Amino acid sequence: MNWIMRGEPGHAPSCDEIRRLAAVRLRSLMQKLSDTQPAADELNNLRQIFKSLPLTSGDFSLAMNHLRNVERYLCSDEPGAARYELRLLSGGL
């Protein structure tokens, strides 16, 4: 999990640490929405982070659905709608 958090060697991040990281990444993505490549990279990072959280299958599906919607809105040049999806996702953390 060193790709998630760069901390002490052998330190496994707690769920709270991963959730905090997800919140930071969501805010970062909201700021990068005007730049397509960094936004795509951040979306991939977020997918990996959410895969590492102990979510129910319903919550995981909902999170992935929000991220897919963000990606579609960005491809359609609708950053406002993408930000809205990210706020919904952030509220679920």
C-alpha positions in Angstrom: 0.0 0.0 0.0 3.0 2.3 -0.3 1.4 3.9 -3.3 -1.3 5.2 -1.1 0.7 6.7 1.7 4.4 7.3 1.9 5.1 6.8 5.6 7.2 4.6 7.8 8.3 1.3 6.2 6.1 -1.5 7.4 3.4 0.9 8.5 -0.1 -0.2 7.3 -2.4 2.9 7.1 -5.5 2.8 9.1 -9.0 3.2 7.6 -9.1 6.7 9.0 -5.8 7.6 7.4 -7.0 6.3 4.0 -10.3 8.2 4.4 -8.4 11.4 5.1 -6.2 10.8 2.1 -9.3 10.2 -0.1 -10.8 13.5 1.1 -7.5 15.3 0.3 -7.4 13.7 -3.1 -11.0 14.6 -3.8 -10.3 18.3 -3.0 -7.2 18.2 -5.1 -9.2 16.8 -8.0 -11.8 19.5 -7.7 -9.1 22.0 -8.1 -7.5 20.3 -11.1 -10.7 19.8 -13.2 -9.7 22.3 -15.8 -6.5 20.3 -16.6 -7.5 17.0 -18.2 -4.4 14.9 -17.7 -3.8 15.6 -14.0 -7.6 15.1 -13.4 -7.4 11.6 -15.1 -4.4 10.7 -13.0 -6.1 11.8 -9.9 -9.3 9.8 -10.8 -7.1 6.7 -11.1 -5.5 7.4 -7.7 -9.0 7.8 -6.2 -10.2 4.5 -7.6 -7.2 2.7 -6.0 -7.8 4.4 -2.7 -11.5 3.5 -2.6 -10.6 -0.1 -3.5 -8.5 -0.2 -0.3 -11.3 1.0 2.0 -13.5 -1.5 3.8 -16.7 -0.4 2.1 -19.9 -2.4 1.6 -20.5 -3.5 -1.9 -23.3 -0.9 -2.2 -21.1 1.9 -1.0 -18.2 0.8 -3.2 -20.5 0.7 -6.3 -21.8 4.1 -5.4 -18.3 5.6 -5.2 -17.2 4.0 -8.4 -20.4 5.3 -10.1 -19.6 8.8 -8.9 -16.1 8.5 -10.3 -17.4 7.3 -13.6 -19.8 10.2 -13.7 -16.9 12.6 -13.0 -15.0 11.1 -15.9 -17.9 11.4 -18.3 -18.6 15.0 -17.3 -15.0 15.9 -17.8 -15.0 14.3 -21.2 -18.2 16.4 -22.0 -16.4 19.6 -20.8 -18.8 20.0 -17.8 -16.6 20.7 -14.9 -19.4 22.1 -12.7 -21.3 18.7 -12.9 -18.0 16.9 -12.2 -17.5 19.0 -9.1 -21.0 18.3 -8.0 -20.4 14.5 -8.3 -17.2 14.9 -6.3 -19.0 16.8 -3.5 -21.5 14.0 -3.3 -18.7 11.5 -3.1 -16.9 13.6 -0.5 -20.0 13.8 1.6 -20.1 10.0 1.8 -16.7 9.8 3.4 
